Amino acid sequence: MKIKLLSFVFLLAGFAAYSQQVPYTNCPNCWLPDSLGNHRVVLEFNGTGKIAKAVINWRRRDNDPQNKRIIVEDGATHQKVVNTKTGTLNREYGEIYFEPVSGKGVYYVYYLPYKNEGRSNYPKGVYLKPENIASADWLKRVLDAGNELPSATVREFQSIDAFNSFYPMEVIATKDETNRLVKTHKADKFLVFPEDRLNSIRMENDLPERWIDRGPQDNFTGEVAKGENFAFQLGIYALQNLDDVKIKFSDLKSAAGQVIKAQNLFCMNTNGVAYDANLLTKTVNVAAGKIQAMWCGIDVPKNAVAATYTGKAILTPKDGPAKEIRLSITVNNIALADGGVNEPWKMTRLKWLNSTMAQQNTVIAPYTPLVVSDHSISLLGRKVELNNDGFPKQIQTFFTPEMTGYSKLPNDLLTEAIHFHFTKMADGKNMTLKNQGIKFTRTEPGTVQWKASSGNDTLQMEVSASMEFDGFIAYTVKVKALQDVDLKDITMHIPFTKDVAKYMMGLGQKGGYRPENFDWKWDVAHKNQDGAWIGNVNAGLQYSLRDEKYVRPLNTNFYLQKPLLLPSSWGNDNKGGIKVSGAGKAVLADNYSGERKLIKGEELYYNFNLLITPFHPVNTDFQWATRFYHAYKPIDTIKEIGASVINIHHATAINPYINYPFIAWKKMKAYDDSAHAEGLKVKIYNTIRELSNHAYETFALRSLGHEIYSPGKGGGFSWLQEHLGDDYIAAWFVPEIKDAAIINSGMNRWHNYYVEGMNWLTQNVGIDGIYLDDVAFDRVTMKRIKRVLTADGHPGIIDLHSANQYNKNDGFNNSANLYMEHFPYLNRLWFGEYFDYEKNSPDFFLTEVSGIPFGLMGEMLQGGGNPWRGMVYGMTNRIPWSDNADPRPIWKVWDDFGMKGSQMIGYWVDANPVKSDNDKVLATVYKKQGRALVSIASWAESDTDIVLNIDWEKLGINPSEATITAPEIKNFQPGKTFGLNEKIHVEKGRGWLLIIK
């Protein structure tokens, strides 16, 4: 059978082929990569006999080729050739002996065969070991033949597709070629290889053969459009150790005197803008023998005159000498309005890494501007009064117990001010620090900042704090020793009122009722725990303890690979901890750090953050009207089902690659437009935690070291091993489309790109929001995202899914506690996988799943949830993600009853007009004029009979005319009518939906 060889498509026009003129081609779907690997060599044999020899100059970047299997296939029959033998195998070439079973013709050598082991979504790509299957007789023939063997000729190097190709930037130079280059330039400290943006520099340890052919260059030429974000590379090959390499650009000037200013040029490896808008300076060191890609950019002015502009890029290591690269940039007559970001494969979006979009802390709806009056700061539904030392004297909320509105009477969180104690070792007494009052340093609608100072002759405490419009307060507390001092303890006390301190979540405590006495110690190596939420439904406080070296850890399966850093202040070599217990009229959170000796001049940072909950009332009407469909299906199908918002997961036709929704955006736009025409909204999966290997900028981001990607042991799917080599963490993998993600490192400039990308998708594709699958960014990025998603009247709906984080790999945190800083900007929760809806108590549902104490409502996931228990919190499951996940029968009840405009009165409200006579069977009322929908759910250990105690006056219904009816609901309950005082049989773990009218 004659094989059809695909024509070679060059990655860069005009580039010469492999030095021996052997082309690199792609052959999509020509073989099964999961058994044969992603690469093969095409051989042609024109000899005779039973033995052929091929010498393959494959120039491989992988290590230890001799330890990987070689598979030879007969091109005519596509059968594996059994009689094969290898000679010398190294990274530069390989000797292959095989039996040409079909005589003259084509044979294939597969040289990186692998198999995937482990979990399908977290595979371990294992390369097959060499095998010895040739017959002894044939091996003897090879030995006897010596060097007198007919040769097979290498015709092509093939990859399964262009994405897997090593050409041109991963075809290595030989050791001899590299040595000759080094010898030729022995007087140089480093060499520079300018490179086009379409040929990302990929290797750190090997020179590409392409660079040997071309040699180092002292010039770069490029053609750009007016207004383009143009990128290019300067590849550094260090012949000696280089420290702190800087790049300086000159102006670019045309022959006629036009100028592109030097400030329009940049190098993202040395300078930029951090995720929080602070200027960023990076140190670039290059060890001898290593390669460093320096990604540079030119912001070409839109009004630039078409001409050729020349200038210089000057590369200077710390100890010199410098090298000058002449830049020759031709500006053509094409004008780009968007900088070229609609062609991201040209690296036009690298500029997004330094974006400051949406950084100004403007107030986001529904929040209101901060108002400062004397020492008090008012915000939506809350108020903070400050003490003279800068700490809160009182914190109040003004939410009703129902969480559907506001109360004129405040809920006081504190019995006295939050305060520090400095306890002397000598006598066990607390030091007195005299404060000098507070000074407001910034008062804006979105942010208020203040400072305060306290001290005595031994210690000085400097307090800097800021409060934002959503109720977040960040404290920087610097404690400085003015003389040597032995301290028994430094503590911070938060004295909660008992009514507020009803529930607790965090510090290893499952969400629910607060224990009477609680004691916790630091263990950052194993536990992602640095604070807790303590509160009631309508008043609470989350706090976390940190120091000046805090770095956000990894989360969601990867905490142990980048855990918290123990705060030197609060942790104090694990002497510190937290105790929560009753203390008179208060419930005291005692945050202690233990005994220590401070040397004169020593400084410690006892920083902490506060979040005042709830953030706003629950939006029940949004809950009833907004019905998510969580799958990519035809628009008319979804509309017929009755959903109003479509969530498009990744690994779908219009959003194939995880957290990189830019490749199939035209298909996505067409789908969005169709949905909008039918009155539906579309949200997409897009977050930061891992990033698809299909991102165009993958290797540019890798050039930034560990800024964007976390360090790790590598491994995972074959593409990652073959093209990244090592030093990464392999993340989520989709076998069907071979999408292999890489773990992000934490807070970095990718967040700037993410914000710009979300803005672009909102404005150009028309997405209506995002679906977050856990979150690895902070509140700064979340606020920016909310701003761009809601700009120009876009709805900007955000819902958050989280698997239960309370496990070893996630550091035993609570999802709601972990992500609470994002709750002010969410529209719905979907908690989530591995949440047990059957065994957990109502207080767990309330605090960890429902979102109600924070102003949110949610949905259930695992196993479809428990629909009876869910409804007492206004929750259903989400169609059609889980088995048994069909909320439509309950939606119908909502519609028939008219849930919109109803008043939700939860079982937790003392004034709830409908209660059962069994405290294990709870009732929530959805009240309207003249009628009510009552949700009943049981947590009793067995089936039970209950009687409803109804306050008819509060319910607003005349009992003499009232009826109690259970509408028939498929898979939920049979239709039935109950007498007003009739016992209602409630099965274990189930309940009823009753209509009283």
ABEGO torsion letter per residue (X at the ends): XBBBBBBBBBABBGBBBBAAGBBBBBBBGABBAAAAEABBBBBBBABBEABBBBBBBAGBABBGAAABBBBBBBAAAGBBBABBBBBBBBAABBBBBBBBAAEBEBBBBBABBBBBBEBAABBBBBBBBBBBABBAAAAAAAAAAEABBBBBBBABBBBABAAABAOAAABBBBAAAAAAAAAAAAABABBBBBBBAABBBABAABBBAAAAAAEBBABBBBBBBBGBBBBBBBBBBBABBBBGBBBBBBBBBBAAGBBBBAAABBBAAABEBBAAGBBBBBBBBBBBGBBBBBBBBBBBBAABBBBBBBBBBBBBBAAOBBBBBBBBBBBBABBBAAGGAABAAAGAAAAAAABABGABBBBBOABBBBBBBEABBBBBGBBBBBBAAGBBABBBBABBAAGABBBABBBBABABBBBBBBBBAAAGBBBBBBBAEBBBABBBAABBBBBBBBEBAABBBBBBBBBBAAGBBBBBBBBBBABBBBBABBBBBBBBBAAABABBBEGGBBBEBBBABBBBBBBAAABBBAEBBBEBAABBBBBBBBBAABBBBBBGGAAAABBBBBBAAAAGGGABEBBBBBBEABBBBBBBAEBBBBBBGBBBBBBBBBBBOBABBBBAAAAAABBBBBBBBBAAAAAAAGBABBBBBBGBAABABBGBAAAAAAAAAAAAAAAAAAGBBBBBBBBBABBBAABAAAAAAAAAEAAABBBBAEEEBAAAAAAAGBGBBBBBBBAAAGBBBBBBAEBBAAAAAAAAAAAAAAAAAGBAEBBBBEBABBAAAAAAAAAAAABGGBAGBBBBBBBBABBAAAGGBBAAAAAAAAAAABABBBOEBGBBAAABBAAAAAAAAAGAAAGBBBBBABGGEBAAAAAAAGBBBBOAABBGBBAAAAAAAAAAAGABGBBBBBAABAABABBBABAABBBBBBBBBGBBBBBBBBABABBBBBBBBBBAAAAGBBAAABBBBBBBBBGABBBBBBBAABBBBBBBGBBBBBBBX
